[in-house]
Amino acid sequence: MDASMEVKVLNVQPSSGSSEPDYLRVHTEPEPLDDTVVLATIERVTDRAKPGEAVTQRIKTLVARRPMSAGAVLTLAMSYAARKHIPVVYADADVGAAA
């Protein structure tokens, strides 16, 4: 991870009026057919506004329902955030507990 970039991990979901215009969202869910497997998703959320227009939110899925541990997905998200200069990672409580 880039030592000069500090990434905060918050165990709450962002509010609709989040003050961060660029952040990652990390969540996990059990595999429907095998509850011993955890599926992880990482999304990058950016807010964009053109002058005189409302803010629009763009969501780009970086990892979609991939089997990995909560610790592994959090490490990956933090590394990506540091490299891309994204200051905040919002994580499910289950994921954040692995930090």
C-alpha positions, 0 to 999 in steps of 0.5 A: 500500500502507498505509505503516503496515502492514508485510507480510512475504513468506515463500518457504516454505509455512506449516506445519500449526501456523502461528503466524499465525491469518490469512495469504495464500497465493500460488501460480502454475502454468503454463497446461496448454495454453500454458506461456507463460501463468502462472495465479495463485491467492491464498487467505486462510487464517484459523484459528478456534477456539471455546472447548473445540473444535479449531481449524478452518481457513477458506480463502477463494479471492480470485483463482483461476487468473487469468493474471498475472505473478508480480510482479503477483500478489505486488503485488496480494497485498501490497496486499490484505494491508496493507489487511486488516491481514494480516501475512504472505504465503506465496508460491511461490519463483517468486512470491517471486523477483519481489519 
